[in-house]
């Protein structure tokens, strides 16, 4: 089961978030930071090609 960020936030405000929800949020954070790193690496690589 995947929890969207919206569902997670609503769950937190309602006061009942499961351990699974917290784990899923950590997964989303690491996936997102990995994606950011890939984007930055791609930008740097394309800048170096253009020099």
OpenMM code with the backbone's topology and positions (N, CA, C; nanometers):
from openmm import Vec3, app, unit

residues = "UNK UNK UNK UNK UNK UNK UNK UNK UNK UNK UNK UNK UNK UNK UNK UNK UNK UNK UNK UNK UNK UNK UNK UNK UNK UNK UNK UNK UNK UNK UNK UNK UNK UNK UNK UNK UNK UNK UNK UNK UNK UNK UNK UNK UNK UNK UNK UNK UNK UNK UNK".split()
positions = [
    Vec3(0.0845, -0.1200, 0.0000),
    Vec3(0.0000, 0.0000, 0.0000),
    Vec3(0.0877, 0.1245, 0.0000),
    Vec3(0.0609, 0.2125, -0.0939),
    Vec3(0.1379, 0.3370, -0.0989),
    Vec3(0.0550, 0.4487, -0.0390),
    Vec3(0.1203, 0.5310, 0.0395),
    Vec3(0.0546, 0.6450, 0.1020),
    Vec3(0.1022, 0.7700, 0.0311),
    Vec3(0.0093, 0.8476, -0.0207),
    Vec3(0.0496, 0.9733, -0.0828),
    Vec3(0.0868, 1.0715, 0.0269),
    Vec3(0.1613, 1.1734, -0.0099),
    Vec3(0.2021, 1.2732, 0.0886),
    Vec3(0.0796, 1.3411, 0.1480),
    Vec3(-0.0206, 1.3689, 0.0645),
    Vec3(-0.1441, 1.4326, 0.1117),
    Vec3(-0.2120, 1.3441, 0.2167),
    Vec3(-0.2232, 1.2144, 0.1872),
    Vec3(-0.2843, 1.1208, 0.2823),
    Vec3(-0.2043, 1.1166, 0.4121),
    Vec3(-0.0721, 1.1193, 0.3987),
    Vec3(0.0138, 1.1152, 0.5169),
    Vec3(-0.0108, 1.2371, 0.6045),
    Vec3(-0.0098, 1.3552, 0.5421),
    Vec3(-0.0287, 1.4791, 0.6182),
    Vec3(-0.1658, 1.4802, 0.6842),
    Vec3(-0.2694, 1.4390, 0.6105),
    Vec3(-0.4039, 1.4321, 0.6690),
    Vec3(-0.4052, 1.3361, 0.7867),
    Vec3(-0.3363, 1.2234, 0.7729),
    Vec3(-0.3283, 1.1261, 0.8809),
    Vec3(-0.2622, 1.1833, 1.0047),
    Vec3(-0.1561, 1.2608, 0.9838),
    Vec3(-0.0859, 1.3226, 1.0966),
    Vec3(-0.1777, 1.4217, 1.1670),
    Vec3(-0.2476, 1.5052, 1.0896),
    Vec3(-0.3353, 1.6048, 1.1512),
    Vec3(-0.4517, 1.5396, 1.2240),
    Vec3(-0.4969, 1.4245, 1.1760),
    Vec3(-0.6040, 1.3524, 1.2453),
    Vec3(-0.5499, 1.2794, 1.3673),
    Vec3(-0.4177, 1.2731, 1.3790),
    Vec3(-0.3562, 1.2165, 1.4986),
    Vec3(-0.3316, 1.0678, 1.4921),
    Vec3(-0.3598, 1.0037, 1.3811),
    Vec3(-0.3374, 0.8597, 1.3747),
    Vec3(-0.2551, 0.8216, 1.2538),
    Vec3(-0.1243, 0.8157, 1.2696),
    Vec3(-0.0396, 0.7708, 1.1594),
    Vec3(0.0315, 0.6444, 1.2041),
    Vec3(0.0301, 0.5452, 1.1164),
    Vec3(0.0889, 0.4160, 1.1501),
    Vec3(0.2398, 0.4193, 1.1294),
    Vec3(0.3066, 0.3200, 1.1831),
    Vec3(0.4509, 0.3058, 1.1611),
    Vec3(0.4791, 0.2921, 1.0121),
    Vec3(0.3897, 0.2219, 0.9425),
    Vec3(0.4051, 0.2031, 0.7983),
    Vec3(0.4047, 0.3375, 0.7271),
    Vec3(0.3177, 0.4266, 0.7705),
    Vec3(0.3108, 0.5598, 0.7107),
    Vec3(0.4396, 0.6371, 0.7308),
    Vec3(0.4971, 0.6258, 0.8501),
    Vec3(0.6230, 0.6940, 0.8802),
    Vec3(0.7345, 0.6358, 0.7944),
    Vec3(0.7382, 0.5026, 0.7834),
    Vec3(0.8387, 0.4360, 0.7010),
    Vec3(0.8262, 0.4816, 0.5567),
    Vec3(0.7027, 0.4903, 0.5092),
    Vec3(0.6777, 0.5329, 0.3713),
    Vec3(0.7271, 0.6756, 0.3502),
    Vec3(0.7074, 0.7625, 0.4476),
    Vec3(0.7536, 0.9009, 0.4345),
    Vec3(0.9058, 0.9044, 0.4226),
    Vec3(0.9751, 0.8238, 0.5036),
    Vec3(1.1211, 0.8185, 0.4950),
    Vec3(1.1643, 0.7686, 0.3575),
    Vec3(1.0914, 0.6691, 0.3032),
    Vec3(1.1219, 0.6189, 0.1691),
    Vec3(1.1060, 0.7304, 0.0666),
    Vec3(0.9959, 0.8056, 0.0778),
    Vec3(0.9697, 0.9146, -0.0154),
    Vec3(1.0802, 1.0191, -0.0068),
    Vec3(1.1241, 1.0509, 0.1141),
    Vec3(1.2313, 1.1489, 0.1326),
    Vec3(1.3599, 1.1025, 0.0664),
    Vec3(1.3961, 0.9747, 0.0856),
    Vec3(1.5211, 0.9257, 0.0272),
    Vec3(1.5094, 0.9165, -0.1247),
    Vec3(1.3912, 0.8754, -0.1765),
    Vec3(1.3702, 0.8716, -0.3212),
    Vec3(1.3825, 1.0120, -0.3784),
    Vec3(1.3254, 1.1100, -0.3092),
    Vec3(1.3276, 1.2481, -0.3559),
    Vec3(1.4694, 1.3038, -0.3549),
    Vec3(1.5447, 1.2802, -0.2467),
    Vec3(1.6813, 1.3331, -0.2408),
    Vec3(1.7695, 1.2646, -0.3452),
    Vec3(1.7426, 1.1341, -0.3725),
    Vec3(1.8159, 1.0636, -0.4766),
    Vec3(1.7857, 1.1273, -0.6129),
    Vec3(1.6582, 1.1598, -0.6355),
    Vec3(1.6158, 1.2231, -0.7605),
    Vec3(1.6828, 1.3595, -0.7760),
    Vec3(1.6869, 1.4383, -0.6669),
    Vec3(1.7520, 1.5701, -0.6687),
    Vec3(1.9000, 1.5544, -0.7063),
    Vec3(1.9682, 1.4579, -0.6443),
    Vec3(2.1095, 1.4338, -0.6744),
    Vec3(2.1282, 1.4010, -0.8220),
    Vec3(2.0387, 1.3174, -0.8778),
    Vec3(2.0467, 1.2811, -1.0191),
    Vec3(2.0277, 1.4040, -1.1074),
    Vec3(1.9325, 1.4893, -1.0704),
    Vec3(1.9076, 1.6111, -1.1483),
    Vec3(2.0312, 1.7007, -1.1466),
    Vec3(2.0886, 1.7201, -1.0279),
    Vec3(2.2071, 1.8053, -1.0156),
    Vec3(2.3230, 1.7478, -1.0956),
    Vec3(2.3423, 1.6171, -1.0891),
    Vec3(2.4500, 1.5523, -1.1637),
    Vec3(2.4292, 1.5723, -1.3137),
    Vec3(2.3053, 1.5602, -1.3586),
    Vec3(2.2729, 1.5798, -1.5002),
    Vec3(2.2997, 1.7218, -1.5454),
    Vec3(2.2659, 1.8186, -1.4614),
    Vec3(2.2872, 1.9603, -1.4940),
    Vec3(2.4370, 1.9890, -1.5030),
    Vec3(2.5139, 1.9398, -1.4059),
    Vec3(2.6591, 1.9610, -1.4057),
    Vec3(2.7210, 1.8973, -1.5295),
    Vec3(2.6798, 1.7752, -1.5627),
    Vec3(2.7344, 1.7050, -1.6792),
    Vec3(2.7053, 1.7823, -1.8074),
    Vec3(2.5841, 1.8337, -1.8227),
    Vec3(2.5501, 1.9065, -1.9447),
    Vec3(2.6233, 2.0404, -1.9510),
    Vec3(2.6489, 2.1029, -1.8354),
    Vec3(2.7254, 2.2281, -1.8336),
    Vec3(2.8695, 2.2027, -1.8762),
    Vec3(2.9272, 2.0924, -1.8270),
    Vec3(3.0654, 2.0588, -1.8619),
    Vec3(3.0776, 2.0300, -2.0109),
    Vec3(2.9767, 1.9657, -2.0701),
    Vec3(2.9777, 1.9366, -2.2134),
    Vec3(2.9764, 2.0655, -2.2945),
    Vec3(2.9084, 2.1669, -2.2441),
    Vec3(2.8936, 2.2921, -2.3182),
    Vec3(3.0138, 2.3846, -2.3058),
    Vec3(3.1077, 2.3526, -2.2168),
    Vec3(3.2242, 2.4401, -2.1985),
    Vec3(3.3234, 2.4247, -2.3128),
] * unit.nanometer
topology = app.Topology()
chain = topology.addChain("A")
for resn in residues:
    res = topology.addResidue(resn, chain)
    for name in ("N", "CA", "C"):
        topology.addAtom(name, app.Element.getBySymbol(name[0]), res)
